[in-house]
Amino acid sequence: MSVRDWFDSIHDQVVAVAESEKTIDAMRLSIGSHGQSFGPISKGSVTDQSAAIISVVVLETELDVMRARLAPELDRALAVLYGASGRGGLARARDYADADCICGYYLMGMTWAEVAAEMTAVDGSADPAQWCKRRAYRALVYLESCNLDELMES
């Protein structure tokens, strides 16, 4: 698997986790809280939320599994980008901006526009999002020629 494919797969997992979190939050809101009612009970107004609650619990369990699978990948990717010490890896070999662009988009699930908004070095660029994207792509090409284990240790 190429480095780009690896980071793409991490990005896909990060986005899937975020989407699952949004789905669970929406389901929780739709369930809401229902207090005790002292009015007459009619057959037409069943308010049993058990099925919805069970669905949320199942999705939360699946989300926990997704997070558990993703965590070691994120740790390894961060070590490649910043080294074991946090002051090495790609950031030291090339530039912190390269590592930050990759981290923002691929590991944090930001859009390129959001990554550009976080970067202060792109103030002079006509298209900051494109600037970040190109930096990341060039850095991924560079990583293809590197020994990732050596970068992680630096």
Secondary structure as GFF3:
##gff-version 3
##sequence-region A 1 154
A	DSSP	alpha_helix	3	31	.	.	.	ID=ss1
A	DSSP	alpha_helix	50	82	.	.	.	ID=ss2
A	DSSP	alpha_helix	89	93	.	.	.	ID=ss3
A	DSSP	alpha_helix	96	102	.	.	.	ID=ss4
A	DSSP	pi_helix	103	107	.	.	.	ID=ss5
A	DSSP	alpha_helix	112	118	.	.	.	ID=ss6
A	DSSP	alpha_helix	128	144	.	.	.	ID=ss7
A	DSSP	alpha_helix	148	153	.	.	.	ID=ss8
###
